[in-house]
């Protein structure tokens, strides 16, 4: 049986989740979990097999960094990809240097570039 990659995407904007689902629906190698709230996504981290997290920065109820910190409490932490609309990426650059963040993209995200990052993440 072929391994599927558990992919969790959390974004407060439903149209972003819909666009993500539409683009990635053809890629059967991903088991996709979409959430609008960080709270729901945190619950999924304990109930689903998640290999890669894509998180919008910042989150309204749980910041992206709080969400990432919670994700790292697992025995095998998932790789993290952040999406941001903010031009100041100093904190994200630091997180990448420290190894807590795999990659980040500005919003709106180019799904082809994101897909290439997911392929790289699976190879890591």
Secondary structure by P-SEA (a helix, b strand, c coil): cbbbbbbbbbbccaaaaaaaaaaaccccccbbbbbccaaaaaaaaacccccbbbbccccccccaaaaaaaaaccccccbbbbbbccccaaaaaaaaaaccccccccccccaaaaaaaaaaaaac
